[in-house]
């Protein structure tokens, strides 16, 4: 019965792939440490959110944790992108 998870899990993956495209563009216009920061933050959030949410809520908790981690990753990448566009490479 995976249908309740379909939309949430797919949206999380769409955010993940969109953020990958954004980080590739960021590599061209900003320092490489920006990508390291984004990925370390994502890995940390993934572990801190997905593991406890999965233990509490099962598969739905994992989907929620994954969606939140990918949403923060997306917002961080967009924020770095705007900062780079406004202030240039630092």
Buried (B, 14 or more C-beta within 10 A) or exposed (E): EEEEBEEBBEBBEEBBEBBEEBBEEBEEEBBEEBBEBBBEBBEEBBEEBBEEBBEEEEBBBBBBBBBBBBBBBBEBBBEBBEBBEEEEEE
